[in-house]
């Protein structure tokens, strides 16, 4: 039987406020499920999620889940 490889997940926490950020950065945070400072979400570790994290990397903390 073939085993399926899972890419894993990442835990993302918003560390800085969305106030005075560009609309693109706010939309990216909301697409990840982050609304306010301290919000945490678990997302799949894939190319799409990594691109979103890269866009707002200065505002979030990322750990492997």
FENCOR-V717825 format. One record per residue. N is the residue number from 1. RES is the residue in three letters. PSI is psi in whole degrees, 0 to 359 (999 if undefined). NEAR is the number of other ideal C-beta (glycine too) atoms within 8 Angstrom. Layout:
# FENCOR-V717825
N_RES_PSI_NEAR ; N_RES_PSI_NEAR
This chain:
# FENCOR-V717825
1_UNK_140_2 ; 2_UNK_134_3 ; 3_UNK_141_4 ; 4_UNK_133_4 ; 5_UNK_131_4 ; 6_UNK_141_4 ; 7_UNK_340_6 ; 8_UNK_186_8 ; 9_UNK_160_9 ; 10_UNK_146_14 ; 11_UNK_123_11 ; 12_UNK_128_14 ; 13_UNK_130_10 ; 14_UNK_121_15 ; 15_UNK_339_7 ; 16_UNK_153_7 ; 17_UNK_152_6 ; 18_UNK_357_10 ; 19_UNK_136_4 ; 20_UNK_27_3 ; 21_UNK_162_9 ; 22_UNK_157_5 ; 23_UNK_325_5 ; 24_UNK_317_7 ; 25_UNK_320_12 ; 26_UNK_316_10 ; 27_UNK_322_8 ; 28_UNK_315_11 ; 29_UNK_316_15 ; 30_UNK_325_9 ; 31_UNK_335_7 ; 32_UNK_355_13 ; 33_UNK_22_8 ; 34_UNK_120_11 ; 35_UNK_324_7 ; 36_UNK_163_7 ; 37_UNK_132_7 ; 38_UNK_346_6 ; 39_UNK_140_10 ; 40_UNK_142_8 ; 41_UNK_154_9 ; 42_UNK_125_8 ; 43_UNK_156_10 ; 44_UNK_146_8 ; 45_UNK_88_10 ; 46_UNK_181_7 ; 47_UNK_320_5 ; 48_UNK_314_6 ; 49_UNK_319_12 ; 50_UNK_325_9 ; 51_UNK_319_8 ; 52_UNK_317_11 ; 53_UNK_320_13 ; 54_UNK_325_7 ; 55_UNK_324_9 ; 56_UNK_31_12 ; 57_UNK_331_8 ; 58_UNK_353_5 ; 59_UNK_353_11 ; 60_UNK_162_13 ; 61_UNK_130_6 ; 62_UNK_132_9 ; 63_UNK_157_6 ; 64_UNK_137_7 ; 65_UNK_999_7
